[in-house]
Amino acid sequence: MYAEERQQAIARLVADRGRVAVTALAEEFGVTTETVRRDLAVLERTGMLRRVHGGAVPAGALTYVETALGERHGTRSEQKRKIAAAAVDLLPGVDGSLLLDGGSSTAALAELLPGDRRLFVATHSVPIAARVGTLPGLSLYVIGGRVRGITQCAVGEQAVSTLADLRVDVAFLGSNGVSPEHGFSTPDEAEASVKRAMTRAGQKVVVLADSSKLGREHLVRFAAPADVDVLVTDSDADPAAVARLEAAGVEVVVA
């Protein structure tokens, strides 16, 4: 195989898998790791991918760009409904407690919360609080702070301080990026601080993220793989990406 053919094949693999490792590429193409690194350097210069520690990700995978909540609600909605339905099985029992992070996947879970089960629900999301407040069996606790318009979630010192005093059975979080190397990440530091506090507050930590988030790395990490117990994703997830996360110690539920 000529170098150009190999490089095109590598670019396709990165696009399909979301993240590839140098060692895996070397084995797959029967070349040295040094050759693979040279190929990745060429592909990065042409804008076809971005090199990261130990491998490469798609050019747009490492980013600080954040989409608005309304825009996210309109994308991959069927996958998010399936993820939420699977996450219902992870809810605590009667008189249990949970945290709901903001986001489209956690909002889908809020739509499925059982109104006939006594649960304590804490959230910093304005839309989720509005939904949960209508369910008779649930006790709602709203975490306050400065509300970011783009996510409609409370952030800042007040929110982080409040979360530091909470301890719940299960914390359900969303994540913009998921990778075994960088962990769970988001573009905004203020959002990351709240997510970090939520991770510490949960006896069990569950991340809801559709398959498009796998292999992506955003600006700020809020949790390492060891901090998360379960990732719930959809059936479009790349099996290799799932295997890498499981090897990092994360239980992966495919909805």
NORWOTA-V383331 format. One record per backbone hydrogen bond with DSSP energy under -1.0 kcal/mol. NH is the residue of the N-H (numbers start at 0). CO is the residue of the C=O. E is the energy in kcal/mol with one decimal. If there is no record, write none. Layout:
{{NH	CO	E} {NH	CO	E}}
This chain:
{{5	1	-2.5} {6	2	-2.7} {7	3	-2.1} {8	4	-2.1} {9	5	-2.6} {10	6	-2.4} {11	7	-1.9} {12	8	-2.0} {13	9	-2.4} {14	10	-2.1} {15	11	-2.2} {16	12	-3.1} {17	13	-2.2} {19	55	-2.2} {21	53	-2.8} {24	20	-2.2} {25	21	-2.5} {26	22	-2.0} {27	23	-2.5} {28	24	-2.4} {30	25	-1.8} {35	31	-1.9} {36	32	-2.4} {37	33	-1.9} {38	34	-2.3} {39	35	-2.8} {40	36	-2.1} {41	37	-2.0} {42	38	-2.4} {43	39	-2.5} {44	40	-1.9} {45	41	-1.3} {46	43	-1.3} {47	42	-2.3} {49	56	-3.0} {51	54	-2.0} {54	51	-2.2} {55	19	-2.2} {56	49	-2.7} {60	57	-2.2} {68	149	-2.3} {71	67	-1.9} {72	68	-2.1} {74	71	-1.4} {79	75	-2.0} {80	76	-2.0} {81	77	-1.9} {82	78	-2.4} {83	79	-2.5} {84	80	-2.2} {85	81	-2.0} {86	82	-2.1} {87	83	-1.3} {89	86	-1.9} {90	87	-1.6} {94	117	-3.4} {95	92	-1.9} {97	119	-2.5} {98	169	-2.1} {99	121	-2.6} {100	171	-2.7} {106	102	-1.7} {107	103	-1.7} {108	104	-1.5} {109	105	-2.2} {110	106	-1.5} {111	108	-1.4} {118	136	-1.1} {119	95	-2.6} {120	138	-3.2} {121	97	-2.6} {122	140	-2.0} {125	151	-2.5} {128	124	-2.4} {129	125	-2.1} {130	126	-1.6} {131	127	-3.0} {132	128	-2.3} {133	130	-1.5} {134	131	-1.9} {136	114	-1.1} {137	134	-1.3} {138	118	-3.3} {140	120	-2.8} {142	122	-2.9} {145	154	-1.7} {147	152	-2.6} {151	147	-2.8} {153	123	-2.7} {154	145	-2.9} {159	155	-2.2} {160	156	-2.8} {161	157	-2.3} {162	158	-2.2} {163	159	-1.5} {164	161	-1.2} {165	162	-1.4} {167	200	-2.5} {169	96	-1.6} {170	203	-2.8} {171	98	-2.9} {172	205	-2.9} {175	184	-1.2} {176	184	-2.0} {177	212	-2.0} {178	182	-2.0} {182	178	-2.1} {183	222	-2.9} {184	176	-2.0} {185	219	-2.3} {191	187	-2.3} {192	188	-2.3} {193	189	-1.5} {194	190	-2.5} {195	191	-2.7} {196	192	-1.9} {197	193	-2.4} {198	194	-2.4} {199	195	-1.9} {200	196	-1.4} {201	197	-1.1} {202	167	-2.6} {203	168	-1.1} {205	170	-3.1} {206	229	-2.8} {207	172	-3.1} {208	231	-2.3} {212	209	-2.2} {214	177	-3.1} {215	212	-1.7} {216	60	-1.1} {218	62	-1.2} {219	185	-2.4} {221	183	-2.8} {222	183	-1.4} {226	223	-1.9} {227	224	-1.3} {228	204	-1.7} {229	204	-2.0} {230	250	-3.0} {231	206	-2.9} {232	252	-2.6} {236	233	-1.8} {241	237	-2.3} {242	238	-2.5} {243	239	-2.0} {244	240	-1.8} {245	241	-2.4} {246	242	-2.3} {247	243	-1.1} {248	245	-1.5} {249	244	-2.2} {250	228	-2.0} {252	230	-3.2} {254	232	-3.2}}
